[in-house]
Amino acid sequence: MQIGEVAERVGLSLRTIRYYEEVGLVPPSARTPGGFRLYTESDVARLNLIKRMKTLEFSLDEMRELLSVLSQLESIGDEPSARREELIERLVTHRAVAEERCAALRAQLETAEAFAADLRSEISRQRRQKVGQAR
């Protein structure tokens, strides 16, 4: 796929995808003879993962680390080994970070919802007060 189709599929701008290439997160799998970037389904999956990590405010270094762990796990396969266990433990650490950030976002959402409810109540109170004054 060319970059425009990929951008549409993952909901990222062309500029963002090019930036992720520039910083080494998702280089295109190939280029056409004319130099156009070509991406695979695997690249699209990687961009979707980066998009989710960005939502949780993972830094570029954290993203790079997690993507590296996943690539290494994929390359060593399912055979039990000390290296595989080490990589899984690194995944556990990333999962813990993601869960902490989800909890922080939930707390932030609760605060925002309470604020919106307070505003709704104030609007209702002000409208009732206005109706009472008109009588």
Buried (B, 14 or more C-beta within 10 A) or exposed (E): BEBEEBBEBBEBEEEBBBBBBEEEBBBBEEEEEEEEBBBEEEBBEBBBBBBEBBEBEBEBEBBBBBBEBBEBBEEEEEEEEEEBEEBEEBEEEBEEBBEEBEEEEEEEEEEEEEEEEEEEEEEEEEEEEEEEEEE
